[in-house]
């Protein structure tokens, strides 16, 4: 399997996304914002469409659109202009509607577009890998550096605010991290499934973990394992990689729940 | 040396609503243990939020350790126990992790936890009597123990002013008594200024230096012993 360069590239880029998605998703799940990745994903879809319309890199325009969408959700929520679920719905539906209109204008309803929607990890190029590595490893480094502050906010946001922790900046940081994760993961599992990789390993980890830190580390391990195992199954079973990876993550949840139930 | 808290003729009201507070003047010395009580809707939580700089008064002036409260520059000196402090996250979080969150403001966003941080966390956990449960997930502890963990979190930041908002909500009378005794012990040992904000004050009546009753304004401010009988909290027989 690893004799083919396209599989080596797929495993390398998948491994980075497999670690980044749950590392960022961990904080979204704790804040009861599990579906925010979905909302940002749909804005990223509009970004991809804009890229086709302007004839520039769809990944670049998706990244810009995703960051704008993530920050918009955070601004609407934090300034109480809309409740969290309403902010998500506004951005979610505006994103998908803009995407449909822009795709129509660009005349780009083609196979390449579907590779963004459903993932196309097997077509990863060396340039794609370089982009995923640069953005993904930067995202992981930011999570590592800000971990204590982000953890303090999800544990007790009000007391952190009183003590002078810059809550607004940290919330924007999480929104931007989520957007970057969506943008770099589009080619791996697809826009429609990226939120699953941000959330499912985290939910599974809570079933077996014994502390906050262990939850984060187990979630990262499960995300990585889901990508590597899912990709291998897809290769040997001739299955679509994106869906197989997410189904493997779902299997990880079932397994973790069983282990958690046995341990009591 | 400036007062811990000073309110000068403070008024506050929400847009298109009747005033919540009017003509509030209050001075809290450093090291005092003060209970701020009153009925629900009487304005005590608003008063507390003004003190913490989370709301700006519509009129008057609010000072915190000598600085305008809304622009207070030394927020690391504030310890705060929010109402119904409990974990709302799914990840199993240990007492030590919860308490360590109280050190973040002092260490800064990018700072790594050092030996002194770990020592401060361990000391705070020991002070509230949870040393044996330090590495136990919080959700496995009783409501009273969880409350103690959050008090330890506030203490870990080594505050000079500790503000507790309705700390006895959802806690049984026995745990309320234990909490009050713990606060008295911390007050004596750490010389920290404590504002205890609650609609119930019976548990701490024996321990506080002053009792401030709020109902749209301050209707009583003095030692608990001088409180007219009709205002005593009937939920605690010893009062």
Boltz contact constraints between the chains, C-beta under 6 A:
constraints:
  - contact:
      token1: [A, 30]
      token2: [B, 89]
      max_distance: 6.0
  - contact:
      token1: [A, 30]
      token2: [B, 91]
      max_distance: 6.0
  - contact:
      token1: [A, 145]
      token2: [B, 110]
      max_distance: 6.0
  - contact:
      token1: [A, 148]
      token2: [B, 104]
      max_distance: 6.0
  - contact:
      token1: [A, 149]
      token2: [B, 104]
      max_distance: 6.0
  - contact:
      token1: [A, 149]
      token2: [B, 109]
      max_distance: 6.0
  - contact:
      token1: [A, 152]
      token2: [B, 101]
      max_distance: 6.0
  - contact:
      token1: [A, 152]
      token2: [B, 104]
      max_distance: 6.0
  - contact:
      token1: [A, 154]
      token2: [B, 89]
      max_distance: 6.0
  - contact:
      token1: [A, 155]
      token2: [B, 98]
      max_distance: 6.0
  - contact:
      token1: [A, 155]
      token2: [B, 101]
      max_distance: 6.0
  - contact:
      token1: [A, 158]
      token2: [B, 82]
      max_distance: 6.0
  - contact:
      token1: [A, 159]
      token2: [B, 80]
      max_distance: 6.0
  - contact:
      token1: [A, 159]
      token2: [B, 82]
      max_distance: 6.0
  - contact:
      token1: [A, 162]
      token2: [B, 52]
      max_distance: 6.0
  - contact:
      token1: [A, 162]
      token2: [B, 78]
      max_distance: 6.0
  - contact:
      token1: [A, 162]
      token2: [B, 80]
      max_distance: 6.0
  - contact:
      token1: [A, 163]
      token2: [B, 75]
      max_distance: 6.0
  - contact:
      token1: [A, 163]
      token2: [B, 78]
      max_distance: 6.0
  - contact:
      token1: [A, 163]
      token2: [B, 105]
      max_distance: 6.0
  - contact:
      token1: [A, 163]
      token2: [B, 157]
      max_distance: 6.0
  - contact:
      token1: [A, 164]
      token2: [B, 75]
      max_distance: 6.0
  - contact:
      token1: [A, 164]
      token2: [B, 76]
      max_distance: 6.0
  - contact:
      token1: [A, 164]
      token2: [B, 105]
      max_distance: 6.0
  - contact:
      token1: [A, 165]
      token2: [B, 104]
      max_distance: 6.0
  - contact:
      token1: [A, 165]
      token2: [B, 105]
      max_distance: 6.0
  - contact:
      token1: [A, 206]
      token2: [B, 90]
      max_distance: 6.0
  - contact:
      token1: [A, 206]
      token2: [B, 91]
      max_distance: 6.0
  - contact:
      token1: [A, 209]
      token2: [B, 92]
      max_distance: 6.0
  - contact:
      token1: [A, 210]
      token2: [B, 92]
      max_distance: 6.0
  - contact:
      token1: [A, 211]
      token2: [B, 94]
      max_distance: 6.0
  - contact:
      token1: [A, 212]
      token2: [B, 91]
      max_distance: 6.0
  - contact:
      token1: [A, 212]
      token2: [B, 93]
      max_distance: 6.0
  - contact:
      token1: [A, 212]
      token2: [B, 97]
      max_distance: 6.0
  - contact:
      token1: [A, 215]
      token2: [B, 91]
      max_distance: 6.0
